[in-house]
Amino acid sequence: MFYISCQIIRSLVFFLERQGMCSKQIEALLGERLKDLDDVSARFPIADYESLMHYGDKILQQEHIGLEFGNSLKAQNWGLLGHVALVSKNLEKALEHAQRLSKTIRNIGHIELVSEDEFCRLSWHAQSNIQHYMVDELFSSWLSFAKHCCQNHADVSLEKVQLTRPTPTPESLTVYKQVFNCPIEFSANSNSLIFSKSILKCRLQSPNPELENILLSQVDTAVSQHDYASQLVTFINTQLPHIPTLEQASIQLNIKKRTLQRHLSNQQLSFSKLIDQQRKLLAKEMLLKGLSALEISNKLGFSEQSALQRAFKRWYKTTPKKFLALYTI
């Protein structure tokens, strides 16, 4: 399952509410996951992020909403990565940490930093087809971090931005130009920020090597916990519509059952809850792709269509039909 951290989803909910969005509509999109907004260890399906962004775009008529959201984020919203980045020596060190820790925030993509003569190319590669909102959020938040956290108001100007998304509307194009303040290539082959190598050496305002080392000591545990959950989700996906047991997962992944239980417990998860979360995510994806309730029920291993209907209402506090109507406003 591709996921995103509670900190990002919670920040997105607050951001949308500040834009005047209806709280009840936001709650309907999250369903029962709403109660997890105060659980810093919780992870949300990427589909929740996509749904919220899509809804915000449609209601506010702002396809650049990802840029606005990213600019509103603070480093602390990035969880452990944010705290490590703030006490790093310079931007180069902060980016090293970002490459290692990005999966603790979202596991749908990875960061790549490549040197090209006197320039650097910072790219984000998604592992699945997603809408443009996440790339916009990432790039604008990275740029905002560099501008506000470097010493002496260092020049962190970009040379060029490449985005795989098509050219936006004239109104949104203006915002893209304001945010990046450099040439922008749309419909590009990759999502990349291109800038001078010298920017990497820009020192940050609050370097603290001792605190940095203390925080980094937590990294292996945080990353391994996410890796175990990811392996379990992949296993669950391969088994559906059959509902597997933890014992079967343990044998298939060659990991002791107690080890899996411990790591799930550390994230306040259980194997049954993980299965439920994955069925919730897949049910939404299949519904939006046009599958019928009966088809979804069969693919996700429900005993009958009514069982899916009850589960969907528990997840999203509404019926599949009403949810689809809300999403396609």
C-alpha positions as CSV (number, residue, x, y, z in Angstrom):
1,M,0.0,0.0,0.0
2,F,1.3,3.4,-0.8
3,Y,0.9,5.7,2.2
4,I,1.5,9.2,3.5
5,S,2.1,10.3,7.1
6,C,-0.6,11.5,9.5
7,Q,1.3,14.8,9.8
8,I,0.8,15.6,6.1
9,I,-2.8,14.6,6.0
10,R,-3.6,16.6,9.2
11,S,-1.8,19.6,7.8
12,L,-3.8,19.3,4.5
13,V,-7.1,19.1,6.4
14,F,-6.3,22.2,8.3
15,F,-5.1,23.9,5.2
16,L,-8.4,23.1,3.3
17,E,-10.5,24.3,6.3
18,R,-8.6,27.6,6.3
19,Q,-9.5,28.0,2.6
20,G,-13.1,27.9,3.6
21,M,-13.8,24.2,2.7
22,C,-16.7,22.5,4.3
23,S,-15.5,20.4,7.3
24,K,-18.3,17.8,6.8
25,Q,-17.3,17.2,3.2
26,I,-13.7,16.7,4.3
27,E,-14.8,14.3,7.0
28,A,-16.9,12.3,4.5
29,L,-13.8,11.8,2.3
30,L,-11.7,10.5,5.2
31,G,-14.5,8.4,6.8
32,E,-13.5,6.5,9.9
33,R,-9.8,7.5,9.3
34,L,-10.8,10.9,10.7
35,K,-10.2,9.6,14.2
36,D,-6.5,8.9,13.3
37,L,-5.6,12.5,12.6
38,D,-4.3,12.9,16.2
39,D,-2.2,9.8,16.0
40,V,1.3,10.8,14.9
41,S,2.2,7.2,14.0
42,A,-0.8,6.7,11.8
43,R,-0.4,6.4,8.0
44,F,-3.1,7.2,5.5
45,P,-3.5,5.7,2.0
46,I,-2.3,7.9,-0.8
47,A,-5.9,7.8,-2.1
48,D,-6.9,9.9,0.9
49,Y,-4.4,12.6,-0.1
50,E,-5.5,12.5,-3.7
51,S,-9.2,12.7,-2.8
52,L,-8.7,15.7,-0.6
53,M,-6.6,17.5,-3.1
54,H,-9.0,16.7,-6.0
55,Y,-11.9,18.0,-3.9
56,G,-10.0,21.2,-3.0
57,D,-9.1,21.8,-6.6
58,K,-12.7,21.4,-7.8
59,I,-14.3,23.5,-5.1
60,L,-11.7,26.3,-5.1
61,Q,-11.0,26.1,-8.8
62,Q,-7.3,26.0,-8.1
63,E,-5.4,23.3,-9.9
64,H,-2.2,24.8,-8.3
65,I,-3.5,24.0,-4.8
66,G,-0.5,21.7,-4.3
67,L,1.8,24.7,-4.6
68,E,-0.2,26.7,-2.1
69,F,-0.3,23.7,0.4
70,G,3.4,23.0,0.1
71,N,4.3,26.7,0.7
72,S,2.2,26.6,3.9
73,L,4.1,23.6,5.3
74,K,6.8,23.9,8.0
75,A,9.7,21.4,8.4
76,Q,8.0,20.1,11.6
77,N,5.2,18.8,9.4
78,W,7.7,16.3,7.9
79,G,8.0,14.4,11.1
80,L,11.4,13.0,12.0
81,L,12.9,14.1,8.6
82,G,11.9,17.7,9.4
83,H,13.5,17.7,12.8
84,V,16.7,16.2,11.3
85,A,16.8,18.6,8.4
86,L,16.5,21.7,10.7
87,V,19.6,20.8,12.6
88,S,21.7,19.8,9.6
89,K,24.8,21.7,8.6
90,N,23.7,22.7,5.1
91,L,21.3,22.0,2.4
92,E,23.4,19.2,1.0
93,K,23.2,17.4,4.3
94,A,19.5,18.0,4.6
95,L,19.0,16.5,1.2
96,E,21.0,13.4,2.2
97,H,18.7,12.9,5.1
98,A,15.7,13.5,2.9
99,Q,16.8,10.7,0.5
100,R,17.1,8.3,3.4
101,L,14.0,9.3,5.3
102,S,11.5,10.2,2.7
103,K,9.7,6.8,3.0
104,T,8.8,7.7,6.6
105,I,6.6,10.4,5.2
106,R,5.4,8.8,1.9
107,N,6.5,5.6,0.2
108,I,5.1,6.3,-3.3
109,G,8.3,7.8,-4.6
110,H,12.0,8.5,-4.1
111,I,14.3,11.5,-4.3
112,E,17.3,11.6,-6.6
113,L,20.1,14.2,-6.6
114,V,22.4,14.2,-9.6
115,S,25.3,16.6,-10.4
116,E,25.5,17.9,-14.0
117,D,28.6,20.1,-14.6
118,E,28.0,23.3,-12.5
119,F,24.3,22.4,-11.8
120,C,22.4,19.9,-9.8
121,R,19.2,18.1,-10.7
122,L,16.9,17.3,-7.8
123,S,14.2,14.9,-9.0
124,W,11.3,13.1,-7.4
125,H,10.2,9.8,-9.1
126,A,6.8,8.4,-8.3
127,Q,6.3,4.6,-8.3
128,S,2.7,4.9,-9.4
129,N,0.6,7.2,-11.5
130,I,-0.7,10.0,-9.3
131,Q,-2.1,13.5,-9.9
132,H,0.2,16.5,-10.1
133,Y,-0.7,17.8,-6.6
134,M,2.0,15.9,-4.7
135,V,4.9,16.9,-6.9
136,D,3.7,20.6,-6.6
137,E,3.5,20.2,-2.8
138,L,7.0,18.7,-2.6
139,F,8.7,21.2,-4.8
140,S,7.2,24.3,-3.3
141,S,7.8,23.0,0.3
142,W,11.4,22.2,-0.5
143,L,11.9,25.6,-2.0
144,S,10.2,27.3,1.0
145,F,12.5,25.3,3.4
146,A,15.6,26.4,1.5
147,K,14.6,30.1,1.5
148,H,13.5,30.3,5.1
149,C,16.1,28.1,6.8
150,C,19.4,29.2,5.2
151,Q,21.7,31.7,6.9
152,N,22.0,35.3,5.7
153,H,19.1,35.1,3.3
154,A,21.2,33.0,0.9
155,D,20.3,33.1,-2.8
156,V,18.5,29.8,-3.6
157,S,17.2,30.7,-7.0
158,L,16.4,28.0,-9.5
159,E,17.7,27.7,-13.0
160,K,14.8,25.6,-14.3
161,V,11.9,23.5,-13.3
162,Q,10.6,20.4,-15.2
163,L,7.2,19.0,-14.5
164,T,5.5,16.0,-16.1
165,R,2.1,17.6,-15.8
166,P,0.6,19.4,-18.8
167,T,0.5,23.2,-19.0
168,P,-2.0,24.5,-16.5
169,T,-4.7,27.1,-17.0
170,P,-3.5,30.7,-17.5
171,E,-4.6,31.6,-13.9
172,S,-2.6,28.7,-12.4
173,L,0.3,29.2,-14.7
174,T,0.8,32.7,-13.1
175,V,1.1,31.0,-9.7
176,Y,3.6,28.5,-11.0
177,K,5.8,31.3,-12.3
178,Q,5.5,33.2,-9.0
179,V,6.5,30.2,-6.9
180,F,9.5,29.0,-9.0
181,N,10.6,32.3,-10.6
182,C,12.4,30.6,-13.4
183,P,11.7,28.9,-16.8
184,I,9.3,26.0,-16.4
185,E,9.0,23.1,-18.8
186,F,5.7,21.3,-18.7
187,S,5.0,17.8,-20.1
188,A,8.6,17.0,-19.3
189,N,10.1,13.5,-18.9
190,S,10.7,14.0,-15.2
191,N,9.8,16.1,-12.2
192,S,13.0,18.0,-11.4
193,L,14.4,21.2,-9.9
194,I,17.7,22.4,-11.5
195,F,19.9,24.8,-9.6
196,S,23.5,25.8,-9.1
197,K,25.8,23.4,-7.2
198,S,26.8,26.2,-4.9
199,I,23.3,26.2,-3.3
200,L,24.1,22.8,-1.7
201,K,26.7,24.5,0.5
202,C,24.3,27.1,1.9
203,R,24.5,26.8,5.7
204,L,21.3,26.4,7.7
205,Q,20.4,28.6,10.6
206,S,20.4,26.1,13.5
207,P,23.0,23.4,12.9
208,N,23.3,21.0,15.9
209,P,25.5,17.9,15.3
210,E,24.8,16.4,18.7
211,L,21.0,16.6,18.3
212,E,21.3,15.5,14.7
213,N,23.1,12.3,15.8
214,I,20.5,11.6,18.5
215,L,17.6,12.0,15.9
216,L,19.4,9.8,13.4
217,S,19.7,7.0,16.0
218,Q,15.9,6.6,15.6
219,V,16.2,6.3,11.8
220,D,16.8,2.6,11.4
221,T,13.8,1.7,13.6
222,A,11.5,4.1,11.8
223,V,12.5,2.9,8.4
224,S,12.4,-0.8,9.2
225,Q,8.8,-0.5,10.7
226,H,7.6,1.0,7.4
227,D,9.4,-1.6,5.4
228,Y,7.7,-4.5,7.3
229,A,4.3,-2.9,6.8
230,S,5.0,-2.4,3.1
231,Q,5.9,-6.1,2.6
232,L,2.7,-7.1,4.4
233,V,0.6,-4.9,2.2
234,T,2.2,-6.3,-0.9
235,F,1.4,-9.8,0.3
236,I,-2.2,-9.0,1.1
237,N,-2.7,-7.6,-2.4
238,T,-1.4,-10.8,-4.0
239,Q,-3.8,-12.9,-1.9
240,L,-7.1,-11.0,-2.4
241,P,-9.9,-12.0,-2.8
242,H,-8.6,-14.7,-0.3
243,I,-8.2,-13.2,3.1
244,P,-4.8,-14.4,4.4
245,T,-3.7,-14.9,8.0
246,L,-0.7,-13.5,9.8
247,E,0.8,-17.0,10.0
248,Q,0.6,-17.3,6.2
249,A,2.2,-13.9,5.8
250,S,5.0,-14.9,8.2
251,I,5.8,-18.1,6.2
252,Q,5.6,-16.3,2.8
253,L,7.8,-13.4,3.9
254,N,10.2,-15.6,6.0
255,I,9.8,-13.3,9.0
256,K,8.9,-14.5,12.4
257,K,5.3,-14.0,13.4
258,R,6.3,-12.3,16.7
259,T,8.6,-9.9,14.8
260,L,5.7,-8.9,12.5
261,Q,3.3,-8.5,15.4
262,R,5.9,-6.3,17.3
263,H,6.5,-4.0,14.4
264,L,2.7,-3.7,13.6
265,S,2.1,-3.0,17.3
266,N,4.8,-0.2,17.3
267,Q,2.7,1.5,14.6
268,Q,-0.6,0.8,16.5
269,L,-1.6,-1.6,13.8
270,S,-2.8,-5.2,13.7
271,F,-2.8,-7.5,10.7
272,S,-6.6,-7.5,10.5
273,K,-6.5,-3.7,10.6
274,L,-3.9,-3.6,7.8
275,I,-6.2,-5.8,5.7
276,D,-9.2,-3.6,6.4
277,Q,-7.2,-0.5,5.4
278,Q,-6.1,-2.1,2.2
279,R,-9.6,-3.2,1.3
280,K,-10.8,0.4,2.0
281,L,-8.2,1.8,-0.3
282,L,-8.8,-0.7,-3.1
283,A,-12.6,-0.3,-2.8
284,K,-12.3,3.5,-3.3
285,E,-9.9,3.0,-6.3
286,M,-12.1,0.4,-7.9
287,L,-15.2,2.5,-7.4
288,L,-13.6,5.6,-9.1
289,K,-12.5,3.4,-12.0
290,G,-16.2,2.5,-12.6
291,L,-16.4,-1.0,-11.2
292,S,-19.8,-2.0,-9.8
293,A,-20.4,-2.8,-6.1
294,L,-20.8,-6.5,-7.0
295,E,-17.5,-6.6,-8.9
296,I,-15.7,-4.8,-6.0
297,S,-17.2,-7.2,-3.5
298,N,-16.0,-10.2,-5.4
299,K,-12.4,-8.8,-5.9
300,L,-12.0,-7.9,-2.3
301,G,-13.3,-11.1,-0.8
302,F,-16.5,-10.0,0.8
303,S,-19.1,-12.8,1.4
304,E,-21.8,-10.7,-0.4
305,Q,-22.5,-7.3,-1.8
306,S,-24.3,-6.1,1.3
307,A,-21.2,-6.8,3.4
308,L,-19.2,-4.4,1.2
309,Q,-21.9,-1.8,1.5
310,R,-21.7,-2.0,5.3
311,A,-17.9,-1.8,5.3
312,F,-18.0,1.1,2.9
313,K,-20.4,3.0,5.1
314,R,-18.2,2.3,8.1
315,W,-15.1,3.5,6.3
316,Y,-16.5,6.6,4.6
317,K,-19.7,7.3,6.6
318,T,-21.7,7.2,3.4
319,T,-22.8,4.7,0.6
320,P,-20.6,4.0,-2.5
321,K,-23.2,5.9,-4.7
322,K,-23.2,9.0,-2.5
323,F,-19.4,8.9,-2.2
324,L,-19.0,8.8,-5.9
325,A,-21.3,11.7,-6.3
326,L,-19.3,13.7,-3.8
327,Y,-16.0,12.9,-5.4
328,T,-17.1,13.8,-8.9
329,I,-18.5,17.3,-8.0
